[in-house]
Amino acid sequence: MKRVYIDFEMNMPSVRNKRDMLNADIIAIGAIQYDTDTGNIEEFKSLIKPVTNQEIYPHIEELTHIKQDDVKDAPTYEEVMRKFKKWLGTFSQIEGIYTFGNLDLTCFNNTDKKSAQKNNHPRFINNIKGLFVDIKDKYLECGIKCMNYVSLKNLLECANVEFKGDAHDPLYDAYNLYVLDEVLEKNEGIRDILIIKDFIRPPFIILNENLEKVFDEYTNIYYKNPKEASKFDISIEVIKTVYLYLESINNIDIYNIDIIRDISRKMDTIDKLKDIRTGHFYILENVYFDMKDLIDDLMLYKLKQEEYVEEINSIINLFSDDLKYEEIEFDYILEKSC
């Protein structure tokens, strides 16, 4: 089987609204084809003459280093796509065509449609559209929520992998996407780091000033020697921070739907943390499900303000009981970052 990693460079205004997306043109393609049986890698790269807007926007030229003269004599979209589909080979042997986010597929679909209408050629995307896989969606299922808002380069840095080549070169971007997929698929420890990283942000790092420091200490040890890295300290800091967060939402306005939704999003992050298999993250399981029930009741307006306060205090007390049962001194946890 083969995996294909693809990246497009697009010509579009700096402000992206729906109309801009429809009018965007693909001006370059880069792709890596990885054979899972042999380990061989094949490359595909080409400039593409814009289908509609022939003028390259200045910010696109600065970003991609693709100039007006480069695309003026470039092959047409139709020519490039015929070569690309031949390069892909037998579609049944393709495990997936991977992108980073859905922007590439959206622009591919729009450019394909415009070119087909303008030049009366078949839609090239039709029989491969079902093969596309968004890397972000793939690893969101593994709990890595931060995949949703950080760049490919930042993710590789989190995985302690050097970004190869120049960003916004479509072939280098495709290759680095392949590298990221390989690292995340084979390395549970890196996936755990990305899950925890999603927690290392406000309000949590404000509630516990020691949280970010301990996370950095853990990752530095892990990158040097994963076998020596213990999740004990970072899991303790996360647990402590969750406790402090619960205390901080003791007196919220339960009729403010934005506040409730924000708490729900915070619980989504905790949902992923509780499933990390080493350290003490498992202790978060009960508090997560208790909070989920409470949020559901709040969404349905089943509680009054005083009932909410009673419920949240009960959850905090049960959380404390869980810590005592696991023989984790809660006073020690609170003092640890003082």
Residue pairs with C-beta under 8 A, 6 or more apart in sequence:
1 35
1 36
1 37
1 93
1 94
1 95
2 33
2 34
2 35
2 36
2 89
2 93
2 94
2 95
3 33
3 34
3 36
3 94
3 95
3 96
3 98
3 178
3 181
4 31
4 32
4 33
4 34
4 88
4 94
4 96
4 97
4 98
4 131
5 31
5 32
5 34
5 97
5 98
5 174
5 175
5 177
5 178
5 181
6 29
6 30
6 31
6 32
6 97
6 98
6 99
6 104
6 174
7 29
7 30
7 31
7 99
7 100
7 104
7 170
7 171
7 173
7 174
7 177
8 26
8 28
8 29
8 30
8 104
8 107
8 108
8 170
9 26
9 27
9 28
9 29
9 60
9 64
9 66
9 168
9 170
10 24
10 25
10 26
10 27
10 60
10 103
10 107
11 24
11 25
11 26
11 27
11 50
11 53
11 56
11 57
11 60
12 20
12 21
12 23
12 24
12 25
12 57
12 60
12 107
13 20
13 57
14 57
14 59
21 106
21 107
21 110
22 110
23 52
23 53
24 107
24 110
24 111
25 48
25 50
25 51
25 52
25 53
25 111
26 48
26 50
26 51
26 77
26 107
26 108
26 111
27 47
27 48
27 49
27 50
27 56
27 60
27 64
27 66
27 71
27 74
28 45
28 46
28 47
28 48
28 64
28 66
28 170
29 44
29 45
29 46
29 48
29 80
29 84
29 170
30 43
30 44
30 45
30 169
30 170
30 171
30 172
30 173
30 174
30 175
31 43
31 44
31 45
31 84
31 87
31 170
31 171
31 174
32 41
32 42
32 43
32 44
32 171
32 174
32 175
32 177
32 178
33 41
33 42
33 43
33 44
33 87
33 88
33 89
34 40
34 41
34 178
35 41
35 42
36 95
41 178
42 87
43 171
43 175
44 83
44 84
44 87
44 171
45 170
45 171
46 74
46 75
46 80
46 83
46 84
47 66
47 70
47 71
47 74
47 75
48 71
48 74
48 75
48 76
48 77
48 80
49 71
49 72
49 73
49 74
49 75
49 76
49 77
50 56
50 71
51 77
51 111
51 114
51 115
51 118
52 114
54 71
54 72
55 68
56 66
56 67
56 68
56 71
60 66
61 67
61 68
63 168
64 168
64 169
65 166
65 168
65 169
76 115
76 119
77 111
77 112
77 115
78 115
78 119
78 121
81 112
81 124
82 124
84 124
85 124
85 128
88 94
88 128
91 127
91 128
91 131
94 128
94 131
96 131
96 132
96 133
97 128
97 131
97 132
97 133
98 132
98 133
98 134
98 135
98 138
98 177
98 178
98 181
99 105
99 132
99 133
99 134
99 135
99 177
100 134
100 135
100 136
100 152
100 173
100 177
101 134
101 135
101 136
102 134
105 129
105 132
105 134
108 125
109 125
109 129
112 123
112 124
112 125
113 123
115 121
116 122
116 123
116 124
135 147
135 177
135 180
135 181
136 147
136 148
138 181
139 147
139 184
139 191
139 194
140 147
140 148
142 184
142 191
143 191
143 195
143 271
143 272
143 275
144 184
144 191
144 194
144 195
144 198
144 272
145 195
145 198
145 268
145 269
145 272
146 194
146 195
146 197
146 198
147 155
147 194
150 158
152 163
152 167
152 173
152 176
152 177
152 180
153 163
153 167
153 176
155 180
155 194
156 162
156 163
156 176
156 179
156 180
156 183
157 163
158 190
158 193
158 194
158 197
158 219
159 180
159 183
159 184
159 187
159 190
159 193
159 194
160 190
160 219
160 223
161 179
161 180
161 183
163 176
164 172
164 175
164 176
164 179
165 171
165 172
165 175
165 176
166 172
167 173
183 190
184 190
184 191
184 194
188 277
189 222
189 226
189 229
192 231
192 276
192 278
193 219
193 222
195 272
195 273
195 276
196 215
196 234
196 238
196 273
196 276
197 215
198 269
198 272
199 211
199 238
199 241
199 269
199 270
199 273
200 211
200 212
200 215
203 245
203 248
204 211
204 241
204 245
205 211
205 212
207 241
207 244
207 245
207 248
208 237
208 240
208 241
208 244
208 337
209 337
210 237
210 336
210 337
211 237
211 238
211 241
211 337
214 233
214 234
214 237
215 234
215 237
217 233
218 229
218 230
218 231
218 233
218 234
221 228
221 229
222 229
230 278
230 279
231 276
231 278
231 279
231 281
232 279
232 280
234 279
235 276
235 279
235 280
235 281
236 280
236 328
236 333
236 336
237 336
237 337
238 273
238 281
238 284
239 280
239 281
239 283
239 284
239 323
239 328
239 333
240 333
240 334
240 336
240 337
242 270
242 284
242 287
242 319
243 316
243 319
243 320
243 330
243 333
243 334
245 266
246 287
246 291
246 312
246 315
246 316
246 319
247 316
249 263
249 312
250 309
250 312
250 313
250 316
251 309
252 259
252 260
252 263
252 308
253 259
254 260
254 298
254 303
254 305
254 308
255 301
260 295
260 298
260 299
263 291
263 295
264 295
267 288
267 291
267 292
267 295
270 284
270 287
270 288
270 291
271 288
273 281
273 284
274 281
274 282
274 284
274 285
274 288
275 281
280 326
280 328
283 322
283 323
283 326
283 328
286 318
286 319
286 322
287 315
287 318
287 319
287 322
290 315
290 318
291 315
294 303
294 308
294 311
294 312
294 315
297 303
297 311
298 308
303 311
320 330
323 329
323 330
323 333
324 330
